[in-house]
Structures are given as structure tokens and as C-alpha cells.
Amino acid sequence: MTMTRALAASFLAALVSLAPAHAAEAPKPPREEWSFSGIFGKFDQAQLQRGFQVYREVCSSCHSMSLVRFRNLAEPGGPGFTAGQVKALAAEYKVKEVNDNGEEVERPARPADAWPSPFPNDKAAAAANGGKAPPDFSVLAKARTFERGFPLFVVDAMPFVGYSEQGVDYIHALLNGYEDAPAGMEVPAGTNYNKYYPGHLIAMAKPLSDGQVTYAKGENGEPVVPETVEQYSRDVAAFMSWTAEPHMEARKALGFRVILFLILLAGLLYYVKKKIWADVGGEVHGLQPELHKTG
């Protein structure tokens, strides 16, 4: 038995030594602090506005956002733009529509229009990006996730203290995960090494760099937050979380009211049950001696 175990251990060691360096599992993204996590969490309007700026100036050249309409930017729980700002923003873009004569014409976008795609169709997007269209920003924060393993995944699933922001954690980590490849690892042309990407080889080049986006200045003339990759990635990840769930705050508020109602209802039902069955219980207990004698 000892020899069998030794042989098995040697075999496993040989397999590990033969595995390529890039086959190692990507590390788990660190858990971040977000204003919108938890049952009372809310989006930070200033952060959403900065995240929208990063998307518009950097990400929108490749990534579509087809499920978001201009008017959503002015809805409660979102970036907090005014209706006038949204109307002016929409007018900067052109959309195509078919007129009454069946002709395709261009017109300025309206607040009710969806955010225009940078490419006319998916095939054009794929052709311009190495054969694969960049994913849509609308639901990416919900589509990307990871498991943190035992016992943390149990904590994540628990009510009231659960954690569902793994998607934004992953996006934030990915945007900060571009590094030089380890020694001895070959990075094929058209790919880049990323610490947190599965397999470590990602086609998307590093999209952000320090000082790339100029944020609004404070009263002292200095940026309110640092203009760094760390801050850009945090802001755009938060914005992507909003695009994936624009009515999150309303959902949480409704859910909290429902839970309070159910707690109150449970208390009332318990009181009614005690009131109704109190006399019946006494009668049953009073009959027990008679039933015992009859038996």
C-alpha cells in the first residue's frame, strides 16, 4: 500500500512538472468595498458620472451598451443627469431609422433612443477586433463572476450579509491585472498577459493608463479623486454595475418593505393562533382524565 501511494505521488508530481506555466489557475480577485453592496447599499452618483465619463471616452470605441437608453441616465438611482443634459448628450450622436418611404436615414438621437453601437453589426465588430466582438457593457457586471471557495461562498449566499458583487470585483481586478508575463512564458502576438484573466492571455490590450481621463476639478483646482488606473477601473466597474441593474435601489427598498411586512404578518398570525386555540386547548386537556378512565 505504501509503495502504491508513493507511485501515485510521483505520477502526480510528474504531471505538475509537465504542465505549462500559463495553465496555472488565475488568482481570485480581491473583495472590494462598494457603496452599493448590502441590503442598504446605494450607488454613488458622483462615481457613476465618473464611470460614465470613462466609458464614453475610452470604452465606447469598442464596447456597445445596447440595453441602456439615454433617458436612463436621468432616472432615479442612476448617475443623476438632468433631462436637459440627457437631451443635449443624445443630440451629439446620430442614429439610423427607416422613414415613411422605406429609406434608411440618419437623425440626431433622442433621449428615448438606445445608446448607439460603435459598429454597424456584430460581424463588423468581430472583424475589427481579431475575430471576436467585444462584449456588450449592459449586463457584463452580472455575466462575469467567480467563486471564492469554502467557507466564503457560504457567507456570500447568506441573507442580509450576502455578497453579490463578484462581477465588479472581477472587472476591477482585470483592468488592474495587466503585467509583464512571467519568465519563460510565451505570449502570442495579438494577446496580452493579465494576472486575473483565466489562462492569463487576453486579446484586449490594456485600455487604461494614469492621467488618460481628466476628471472634474474641486474648489481648489485639484481633481476630487486620483486620475489613476485604480480609480478609473473602480469608477467604470461601478457604472457597469448600474447598467446591469439600473433599478437596484428601488428593488432593495421594495424588498426591505416586504420583509418588514412579512415579519409583522408572522407576528399577527402567531397572536391569532394563540387566541383561537387557547380555549380549545383547555377543553382538550380537560377531557384527558375522562378519556383515560374510558380507556
N, C-alpha and C positions, 0 to 999 in steps of 0.2 A: 504493500500500500504506500509506504514511504517513497519507494522508487517511482511509482506511478505519479505521485504528486510532484516529485522533482522533475520528471519528464514533462509534465503538463506546464509547470512553471517555466521551464526552459523554452518550451514551444511558444508560450505567450510572450516571453521576453524577446524571442527572435522576431515575432510578428511586429512588435512595437518598434524594434530597431529598423525593420524594413519599411515601415510606414513613412510616407513623405512628410516633410516638416510642415507643409501647409495644410495637412489633414487634421491638425490639432483642432480641437473644438474651440470656438471663439469664446472669450470670457463673457460672463454675464454683465450686462450694463449696470452701472451703479444705480441704486434707487435715489431719485432726486426729490427735492421739495417743490411742490406745485401749489399755487394758490387755489386751484380748482379741485384738489383731491379731497376725499372725505365727503360725508353727507352734508356738511355745511359749506363746502368749497365753492368759490365763485371765481370767475375769470377776472383777471386784472386788465381793465380797459386799456391802460397805457401800454401794457405788454402786448396785447392783441394788436394795437395800432403799430407798434414797432415790428411785430411779426409780419403784419400785412405789408409793411414797407420792405422788409427783407424779401418776402415772396415776390412782390411786384418788381423790385429792382434786380433780383438775382434769379429766383427760381422760375418765374413765369415765362422765361425764354425757352424752357424745355417742358415744364410740367403744366398740365391743364388743371382746371378746378371746376369741372363741368356741373357739379351739383350745387354750386354756390351762385346766387344771383346778386347783382349789385345791391338791391334793396336790403338783402340780409345784413349788410354792413351797418345799417341804421336800426336794426331791430333790437329790442331789449335783450340784455345778456351777451351782446356782441361787442365789437370794437367801439361802438358809441359814436359813429359818424352821424352828422345831421343829414336830413333829407336833401338839403341844398348841396352839401358836399358830395353825397352819393350821385346826385343828378349831374353835377359838374364832372365827377370822375367817369361816369358812364359815357358822357359825351366825348371823352377823349379816345374812345375805342369805336371801331367800325364792326358791324355785324351784317351778315347777308340774309336776305329773305326773298321770297318769291312774290312778285306783285300780281295784280289782277290780270295781267296779260301773260302770266306764266313765265316771266323773265326774272332771273336772279339779279337782284340789285343790292347795292351797299347803302347803308344808312348809319347815322350815329346811334350808338347803343342807348337804351333807356334803362331806368332802374329795374324794370321787370325782366330784363334780359339776363341770360346766364353769362358767367364770366367767359370771355372768348378764349378758345384754344390757340396755342402758338402755331399749330399745324392744321392744315385743312382736313386731315383724316389720320387714322391710326397707321396706315401704311406709310404715309409721308413722315410721320413721327418716328417710326421704326427705321426708315431709310436714312434719316438724319442722325440717328443715334446708334449706329452699329448693328442694326437689325432688330432692335427691341425698343418699343415705345416706352418712354418714361412713365411711371405710374401716376395716376391722377391724384391730386392733392386732397380731394374732397373727403375721402374716408381712409386715407393712409395711416393715420394715427390709430385707428381701430383695427386695421388689417395687419399691422405689424405688432408682434408680441413675443414674449419668451417666458419660460417657466423658471422660477428661481430655486426649484428643488425643495425637498423636505428639510425642515418643517415650515419654511417661509411661505410655500404655496398654500398651506393650510390657513395661515394667518390672512393671506390675501383674499381668501374666499369667505372669511367670516363676516357676518353682518355688522354694520356700524364701524368696524375697524378695517374692513377690506380695502384692497388696493387694486385699482383697475387702470393705472397709468403706465403700465409696462410699455405700451406703444410709444408714448412720448419719451420715456426713458431711453428706449432703443434709438429713436430718431436723434435725440440729443447726443447720445454716445457715438452714433455712427458719424455724425458731422464733425465730431472731435477726434475720430479714430484714425484719421489718415496719418500714417507714419512711414518711415523707411522700412523696407522689407528686411526680415532677419537675414543674417549672413547665410549664404548657401541656398536661399530660396529664390527661384526664378520667377519673375513677374512678366508674363507675356505682354506683347505690345497691345495697347488698347485697354489694358486693365491697370488697376492701382491697388496697392496694399492698404487694407483697412483692418484695424485691430478687432473691431466688433462685427464685421460682416461675416456671415457663415462662409467658410472656405477662405476668407481673407482677401479674395480677389474680386474687386468690384469695377464695373465698367465706368461708372460715373467718376469723373475727375473731381478733385477737391473743389467744392463750389464756393467756399467762404475763406476769406483772409482778413486779418486785422485791418481796420480802417476802410474796409470796402464800402460800407454803407454809412452815410452821415446821418446821425440821429439829431432830433431837435435839441437845441441848447437850453439850459436852465437860465435863471435870472442872472447868474454870474458869468454867463457866456460859455460855460463848460457843459459837456454832454451830461445828461442826467444819469446815464448808465454807461459803462465802458463800451467802446466800439471795438469789440474783440470777437473772435470766432466763438468763444464760450458764450458770450451774451447773445450774439446773433442766433446761434443754434438753439439757445433756450427760448428766445422770443418766437422764432419761426415754428418751433415744436409746439409751443402753447397755441399759436394761431392755428396750426394744423389740428390740434385737439378740438378747437372751436368749430372748424369747418366740418369735422366728423360728427359733432354733436352740438349744433348751434342752439338747441333749446335745453341744454343741460341744466341751467339754473332753474327754469320753470319745472322741469321734471323732478329735480331734487325737492323743490318747495312743495309740489303736489304730493310726492311720496312721503314727506315728513308729516303733512296734514293727515294723510291716510293712516299712517302708523298711529298717530295720536288718537284718531277716531276709533281705530280698532282696539286700542288699549282701553279707551273709555267704554266701548261697547262690551268688551270682555268683562269689565268690572260690573256693568249693569246686569248683564246676563247671569253672572255669578250671584249677585244680590237677589235677583228674581228667583233663581233656582232655590236658594236657601229659604226664601219667603214661602214659595209654593210647597216645598217638600217638608217644611218644618213640622206642620200638623200631621201630615201623612206618616212621617217617620215616627211620631209619638204614638199614633194608633197602632202601627205595626209592632212596636216594642211592647205595647200594652196587651196585644194578642198572643205574644210568645208563650207566657205561662199556660194559657188555655190550650194552645196547640201542643205544648209539651205533655199536659195531662191527657189530652185525647190520644196522643201517640202512645 
